[in-house]
């Protein structure tokens, strides 16, 4: 944006004041307005990354890297990975509102571009452009490749000195300084801001770029708000886990376009309609929240604040939380993914490394319904169950008698010898589903439990979210825990288990786990076939919002052999403390009973016999 002479001409018509400005003047006014909404700590950060050796206001890549990762605590390759995502994004976004200019790649990021881009990333743009500004469209445009021809680009750049009419809130005065003028411009209603709407529709986003920005946002969202230094340290730790976060970005990409091959992304791209619809359906506000969190973690300089003497001797209050240890199925990336999808479904639960408590893992406690019951039934706060496995292979169907028994009592939708896999389903898929449950677990051999906040999440190979249906009759009671041979069901009616007869009644959108925790089926019947009766089916969960992409009318099943199953508690520190006290009390009582010597207890034995805790020919225990 070069310097140009002012051509201000104001029109004080009844419709409001206007000014004719060049593109350079508009750009500089917008930059000035952005500066006015930044905080002192952010301005200090910007000042610290200016390249002092260059006359133009250029951001020094080395200084920016040094600010992002202090004391060489992050591998240079990881730093470059973050910079290679942020630099071109901020360079393009920083040209707002003239995003169709300077489409060629440049190596240096100007301060003007950094400030404008940071205003959008931090969410501070709302103070200038209002809540209704389409950030998702701007992000897509800033990341995408434009289809304009070189001649069109030259024509756009050649009109820099032409006057553009801008609406004003108040007329300009000759004595107005730049800062005051920038506040007088009616940015919310400026016609030029609508130009980038067309740019988005003419652009495509490379799948690799989508994966990169989504992974970075997931990393940012995995870090709870806390002290600046703590967030920086956690960011460094999370970037080292890039591949783990990237796998969840792949799943989100498959929600937007289920037919993309995640193993062959080079050359693949997505359109703006697909991008915007997918984001709106699955993770609305995901990018706004994540980029804002990223700005808090990276683009702030700590400024010492003077405090009163009476506060100086008081120790800093540390937020208590249990130490988090990753498992086979649950990592910080998993929690960030689950929380992001939950927020997108308007579920108010948030699960982080600070409030997630491991209750049960099959790898540690054994794949047993009794073991599972022992570990999770005492938890009185929300939980999530996550189950993963490998797709059932034909040899399992032909030779595994346990699976054959399960198959006999689970009603078929697809014919036995029909190829029920859709084009996007593959034989070697890793299949993972998660169920989030707000109510405490309970034995439910006769009637279901749960409420309408329960939700089923597809984790891999593709992301999806299946929310509970509202019903004044069913009231969200969609879950059973059957410890008498029928296992777990989410979205099913109570199974039949009487006089040697067993049968499942799966819902159209449901997850069924058989009693040995060995096999599971996720069923999704968006369009029920007339071949089977639906009289024994009640629908508890909504089908996918992208039925048209799934093929076969949205009807499919994921049948898999379980390799891992875990249940985690979600609670505040208060709930964790109360739960811990309850567990300690129960353990103390159990130890007390076990420490009694039955053979020599005299009157104590007689008392316990009266209470029914011990019998003449029985045993006692916890």
PEWO-V546692 format. One record per backbone hydrogen bond with DSSP energy under -1.0 kcal/mol. NH is the residue of the N-H (numbers start at 1). CO is the residue of the C=O. E is the energy in kcal/mol with one decimal. If there is no record, write none. Layout:
BEGIN
[[NH/CO/E] [NH/CO/E]]
END
This chain:
BEGIN
[[11/18/-1.3] [16/13/-2.0] [19/166/-2.1] [21/164/-2.6] [23/160/-1.5] [26/22/-2.5] [27/23/-2.7] [28/24/-2.4] [29/25/-2.3] [30/26/-2.5] [31/27/-2.4] [32/28/-2.2] [33/29/-2.4] [34/30/-2.2] [35/31/-2.1] [36/32/-1.4] [37/34/-1.3] [38/35/-1.2] [43/39/-2.4] [44/40/-2.4] [45/41/-1.4] [46/42/-2.2] [47/43/-2.3] [48/44/-1.5] [49/46/-1.1] [51/58/-2.9] [54/51/-1.1] [58/56/-1.6] [59/109/-3.5] [60/49/-3.1] [64/60/-2.6] [65/61/-2.6] [66/62/-2.2] [67/63/-2.0] [68/64/-2.2] [69/65/-2.4] [73/70/-1.1] [79/75/-2.0] [80/76/-2.6] [81/77/-1.7] [82/78/-1.9] [83/79/-2.7] [84/80/-2.9] [86/82/-2.4] [87/83/-2.8] [89/85/-1.1] [90/86/-2.9] [91/87/-2.3] [92/88/-2.1] [93/89/-2.8] [94/90/-2.1] [95/92/-1.6] [96/93/-1.6] [98/95/-2.6] [101/98/-1.4] [111/57/-2.5] [114/110/-2.5] [115/111/-2.9] [116/112/-2.3] [117/113/-2.6] [118/114/-2.8] [119/115/-2.0] [120/116/-1.4] [121/117/-2.8] [122/118/-2.8] [123/120/-1.1] [125/119/-1.4] [126/123/-1.3] [127/124/-1.4] [128/125/-1.6] [129/125/-3.3] [130/126/-1.5] [133/130/-1.2] [135/133/-1.4] [138/134/-1.6] [139/135/-2.9] [140/136/-2.4] [141/137/-2.6] [142/138/-2.4] [143/139/-1.5] [144/140/-1.5] [145/204/-2.5] [147/202/-1.1] [153/149/-1.9] [154/150/-2.6] [155/151/-2.0] [156/152/-2.3] [157/153/-2.5] [158/154/-1.5] [159/156/-1.4] [162/159/-1.4] [164/21/-2.8] [166/19/-2.8] [168/17/-3.1] [169/184/-4.2] [176/173/-1.8] [181/177/-2.5] [182/178/-2.5] [183/179/-1.1] [184/180/-1.1] [186/167/-2.5] [187/185/-1.6] [190/187/-1.2] [193/190/-1.6] [194/191/-1.6] [195/192/-1.5] [197/194/-1.3] [199/195/-1.2] [200/196/-1.8] [201/197/-1.3] [202/198/-1.2] [203/200/-1.6] [204/145/-1.7] [205/270/-2.8] [207/268/-2.6] [210/206/-2.1] [211/207/-2.4] [212/208/-2.0] [213/209/-2.4] [214/210/-2.3] [215/211/-2.3] [216/212/-2.0] [217/213/-2.2] [218/214/-2.4] [219/215/-2.2] [220/216/-2.2] [221/217/-2.5] [222/218/-1.0] [223/220/-1.2] [231/227/-2.3] [232/228/-2.3] [233/229/-2.1] [234/230/-2.3] [235/231/-2.4] [236/232/-2.0] [237/233/-2.0] [238/234/-2.6] [239/235/-2.4] [240/236/-1.2] [241/238/-1.6] [242/239/-1.5] [245/241/-1.7] [246/242/-2.7] [247/243/-1.4] [249/245/-1.4] [250/246/-2.0] [251/247/-1.3] [252/248/-1.9] [253/249/-2.4] [254/250/-2.0] [256/252/-1.7] [257/253/-2.4] [260/257/-1.6] [264/261/-1.8] [268/265/-2.5] [270/205/-2.5] [275/271/-2.3] [276/272/-3.2] [277/273/-2.2] [278/274/-2.4] [279/275/-2.5] [280/276/-2.3] [281/277/-2.3] [282/278/-2.3] [283/279/-1.3] [286/283/-2.0] [289/285/-2.5] [290/286/-2.4] [291/287/-2.7] [292/288/-1.9] [293/289/-2.3] [294/290/-2.3] [295/291/-2.2] [296/292/-1.7] [297/293/-1.7] [298/294/-2.1] [299/295/-1.4] [301/41/-1.6] [311/308/-1.4] [327/330/-2.7] [335/331/-2.1] [336/332/-2.1] [337/333/-2.3] [338/334/-2.8] [339/335/-2.7] [340/336/-2.0] [341/337/-2.3] [342/338/-2.6] [343/339/-2.5] [344/340/-1.8] [345/341/-1.2] [346/343/-1.5] [347/342/-2.6] [356/352/-1.1] [357/569/-2.5] [359/567/-2.2] [360/567/-2.0] [362/565/-2.7] [365/361/-2.9] [366/362/-1.7] [368/366/-1.7] [372/368/-2.5] [373/369/-2.2] [374/370/-2.5] [375/371/-1.8] [376/372/-1.8] [377/373/-1.9] [379/376/-1.1] [383/437/-2.8] [384/568/-2.3] [385/435/-2.6] [386/566/-2.8] [387/433/-2.6] [388/564/-2.8] [389/431/-2.2] [390/561/-1.8] [391/429/-1.2] [392/559/-2.6] [397/393/-1.7] [398/394/-2.4] [399/395/-2.1] [400/396/-1.9] [404/400/-2.3] [405/401/-2.3] [406/402/-2.0] [407/403/-3.0] [408/404/-1.6] [409/405/-1.2] [418/415/-1.7] [420/418/-1.2] [425/422/-2.0] [429/426/-1.7] [431/389/-2.7] [432/460/-2.6] [433/387/-2.4] [434/457/-2.7] [435/385/-2.8] [436/455/-2.6] [437/383/-3.0] [444/481/-2.3] [449/479/-2.7] [454/451/-1.6] [455/436/-1.6] [456/466/-2.2] [457/434/-3.8] [458/464/-2.1] [459/432/-2.6] [460/432/-1.5] [463/251/-2.4] [464/458/-1.3] [466/456/-2.9] [469/540/-3.3] [475/471/-1.8] [477/474/-1.5] [478/476/-2.1] [479/449/-2.3] [480/489/-2.0] [482/487/-3.1] [487/482/-1.2] [488/513/-2.3] [489/480/-2.0] [490/511/-2.5] [491/478/-3.4] [493/505/-2.1] [496/503/-3.0] [498/501/-2.2] [501/498/-2.2] [503/496/-2.1] [504/409/-3.1] [510/523/-2.0] [511/490/-2.4] [512/521/-2.6] [513/488/-3.0] [514/519/-2.0] [517/514/-2.1] [520/560/-2.1] [521/512/-2.3] [522/558/-2.5] [523/510/-2.6] [524/556/-2.4] [525/508/-2.5] [537/534/-1.6] [542/467/-3.3] [549/546/-1.2] [554/551/-2.1] [555/552/-1.3] [556/524/-2.4] [558/522/-2.5] [560/520/-2.5] [561/390/-3.0] [562/518/-2.6] [563/388/-2.7] [564/388/-1.9] [566/386/-2.6] [567/360/-2.4] [568/384/-2.6] [569/357/-3.5] [570/382/-3.1] [571/355/-2.0] [576/572/-2.5] [577/573/-2.6] [578/574/-2.4] [579/575/-2.6] [580/576/-2.5] [581/577/-2.4] [582/578/-2.0] [583/579/-2.5] [584/580/-2.7] [585/581/-2.4] [586/582/-2.4] [587/583/-2.5] [588/584/-2.4] [589/585/-2.5] [590/586/-2.3] [591/587/-2.6] [592/588/-2.3] [593/589/-2.1] [594/590/-2.2] [595/591/-1.5] [604/601/-1.9] [606/602/-1.6] [607/603/-2.2] [608/604/-2.2] [609/605/-2.4] [610/606/-2.0] [611/607/-1.8] [613/608/-2.4]]
END
